[in-house]
Amino acid sequence: MDKVEKKRNNPEVIIKDLVSSFLIPDVERKKVEREVQFKERRFLEAARKTIKQAEQQAGVRLDGENMLNYAANDADEEEKKQD
């Protein structure tokens, strides 16, 4: 029993246990987190690009509608002046 305890309390064994039980899983976890962040970044950039395009298209539509409304209002005013 004493031999097992001495072996177990050896600083090298303690360090090895710490490395295998904490540091290695922590490094692997961080690696997975970085991979997930990279993949999420791609999707976020695609979503931002899609939203920006939709915003620009909506702006173009609104500008077109405003121009049509302006032309229609201008025509109505001309008719009123003629009456």
Phi and psi restraints in degrees (value plus and minus 20) as a CYANA .aco file:
   2 ASP   PHI     -81.4   -41.4
   2 ASP   PSI     -58.4   -18.4
   3 LYS   PHI     -83.8   -43.8
   3 LYS   PSI     -61.1   -21.1
   4 VAL   PHI     -85.9   -45.9
   4 VAL   PSI     -63.6   -23.6
   5 GLU   PHI     -83.9   -43.9
   5 GLU   PSI     -62.3   -22.3
   6 LYS   PHI     -83.3   -43.3
   6 LYS   PSI     -61.8   -21.8
   7 LYS   PHI     -85.6   -45.6
   7 LYS   PSI     -61.1   -21.1
   8 ARG   PHI     -90.3   -50.3
   8 ARG   PSI     -53.2   -13.2
   9 ASN   PHI    -110.0   -70.0
   9 ASN   PSI     -14.3    25.7
  10 ASN   PHI     -86.6   -46.6
  10 ASN   PSI     111.7   151.7
  11 PRO   PHI     -75.6   -35.6
  11 PRO   PSI     -55.7   -15.7
  12 GLU   PHI     -83.6   -43.6
  12 GLU   PSI     -60.2   -20.2
  13 VAL   PHI     -88.8   -48.8
  13 VAL   PSI     -60.2   -20.2
  14 ILE   PHI     -82.8   -42.8
  14 ILE   PSI     -65.2   -25.2
  15 ILE   PHI     -83.1   -43.1
  15 ILE   PSI     -63.9   -23.9
  16 LYS   PHI     -80.7   -40.7
  16 LYS   PSI     -62.2   -22.2
  17 ASP   PHI     -84.1   -44.1
  17 ASP   PSI     -62.9   -22.9
  18 LEU   PHI     -82.4   -42.4
  18 LEU   PSI     -64.8   -24.8
  19 VAL   PHI     -82.4   -42.4
  19 VAL   PSI     -66.3   -26.3
  20 SER   PHI     -93.6   -53.6
  20 SER   PSI     -48.3    -8.3
  21 SER   PHI    -114.9   -74.9
  21 SER   PSI     -40.8    -0.8
  22 PHE   PHI    -142.3  -102.3
  22 PHE   PSI     -77.9   -37.9
  23 LEU   PHI     -85.6   -45.6
  23 LEU   PSI     -65.6   -25.6
  24 ILE   PHI     -84.3   -44.3
  24 ILE   PSI     -69.0   -29.0
  25 PRO   PHI     -81.7   -41.7
  25 PRO   PSI     -54.3   -14.3
  26 ASP   PHI     -85.7   -45.7
  26 ASP   PSI     -63.6   -23.6
  27 VAL   PHI     -83.3   -43.3
  27 VAL   PSI     -62.9   -22.9
  28 GLU   PHI     -84.3   -44.3
  28 GLU   PSI     -59.9   -19.9
  29 ARG   PHI     -83.4   -43.4
  29 ARG   PSI     -63.3   -23.3
  30 LYS   PHI     -85.0   -45.0
  30 LYS   PSI     -56.3   -16.3
  31 LYS   PHI     -83.4   -43.4
  31 LYS   PSI     -64.7   -24.7
  32 VAL   PHI     -84.0   -44.0
  32 VAL   PSI     -61.1   -21.1
  33 GLU   PHI     -79.6   -39.6
  33 GLU   PSI     -63.1   -23.1
  34 ARG   PHI     -84.2   -44.2
  34 ARG   PSI     -60.7   -20.7
  35 GLU   PHI     -83.3   -43.3
  35 GLU   PSI     -62.6   -22.6
  36 VAL   PHI     -84.8   -44.8
  36 VAL   PSI     -63.0   -23.0
  37 GLN   PHI     -81.3   -41.3
  37 GLN   PSI     -60.4   -20.4
  38 PHE   PHI     -82.4   -42.4
  38 PHE   PSI     -65.9   -25.9
  39 LYS   PHI     -85.8   -45.8
  39 LYS   PSI     -61.3   -21.3
  40 GLU   PHI     -84.1   -44.1
  40 GLU   PSI     -57.3   -17.3
  41 ARG   PHI     -80.6   -40.6
  41 ARG   PSI     -60.7   -20.7
  42 ARG   PHI     -80.2   -40.2
  42 ARG   PSI     -65.1   -25.1
  43 PHE   PHI     -88.2   -48.2
  43 PHE   PSI     -59.4   -19.4
  44 LEU   PHI     -83.3   -43.3
  44 LEU   PSI     -61.8   -21.8
  45 GLU   PHI     -84.6   -44.6
  45 GLU   PSI     -60.0   -20.0
  46 ALA   PHI     -84.8   -44.8
  46 ALA   PSI     -61.3   -21.3
  47 ALA   PHI     -85.4   -45.4
  47 ALA   PSI     -63.1   -23.1
  48 ARG   PHI     -81.5   -41.5
  48 ARG   PSI     -61.5   -21.5
  49 LYS   PHI     -84.0   -44.0
  49 LYS   PSI     -62.6   -22.6
  50 THR   PHI     -83.9   -43.9
  50 THR   PSI     -63.6   -23.6
  51 ILE   PHI     -84.4   -44.4
  51 ILE   PSI     -62.1   -22.1
  52 LYS   PHI     -82.7   -42.7
  52 LYS   PSI     -62.3   -22.3
  53 GLN   PHI     -84.6   -44.6
  53 GLN   PSI     -62.4   -22.4
  54 ALA   PHI     -83.5   -43.5
  54 ALA   PSI     -59.5   -19.5
  55 GLU   PHI     -83.4   -43.4
  55 GLU   PSI     -63.8   -23.8
  56 GLN   PHI     -85.3   -45.3
  56 GLN   PSI     -61.9   -21.9
  57 GLN   PHI     -83.5   -43.5
  57 GLN   PSI     -60.8   -20.8
  58 ALA   PHI     -84.3   -44.3
  58 ALA   PSI     -58.9   -18.9
  59 GLY   PHI     -83.5   -43.5
  59 GLY   PSI     -61.7   -21.7
  60 VAL   PHI     -84.1   -44.1
  60 VAL   PSI     -62.6   -22.6
  61 ARG   PHI     -82.7   -42.7
  61 ARG   PSI     -64.6   -24.6
  62 LEU   PHI     -82.7   -42.7
  62 LEU   PSI     -61.2   -21.2
  63 ASP   PHI     -81.9   -41.9
  63 ASP   PSI     -62.8   -22.8
  64 GLY   PHI     -83.6   -43.6
  64 GLY   PSI     -63.7   -23.7
  65 GLU   PHI     -85.0   -45.0
  65 GLU   PSI     -60.6   -20.6
  66 ASN   PHI     -83.0   -43.0
  66 ASN   PSI     -59.8   -19.8
  67 MET   PHI     -84.9   -44.9
  67 MET   PSI     -61.1   -21.1
  68 LEU   PHI     -85.1   -45.1
  68 LEU   PSI     -63.7   -23.7
  69 ASN   PHI     -83.8   -43.8
  69 ASN   PSI     -59.4   -19.4
  70 TYR   PHI     -84.6   -44.6
  70 TYR   PSI     -63.4   -23.4
  71 ALA   PHI     -84.8   -44.8
  71 ALA   PSI     -61.0   -21.0
  72 ALA   PHI     -85.7   -45.7
  72 ALA   PSI     -63.6   -23.6
  73 ASN   PHI     -84.0   -44.0
  73 ASN   PSI     -59.7   -19.7
  74 ASP   PHI     -83.9   -43.9
  74 ASP   PSI     -60.9   -20.9
  75 ALA   PHI     -85.6   -45.6
  75 ALA   PSI     -61.0   -21.0
  76 ASP   PHI     -82.0   -42.0
  76 ASP   PSI     -61.5   -21.5
  77 GLU   PHI     -84.9   -44.9
  77 GLU   PSI     -58.9   -18.9
  78 GLU   PHI     -82.5   -42.5
  78 GLU   PSI     -60.1   -20.1
  79 GLU   PHI     -85.6   -45.6
  79 GLU   PSI     -60.2   -20.2
  80 LYS   PHI     -84.9   -44.9
  80 LYS   PSI     -57.8   -17.8
  81 LYS   PHI     -86.7   -46.7
  81 LYS   PSI     -55.0   -15.0
  82 GLN   PHI     -93.5   -53.5
  82 GLN   PSI     -47.2    -7.2
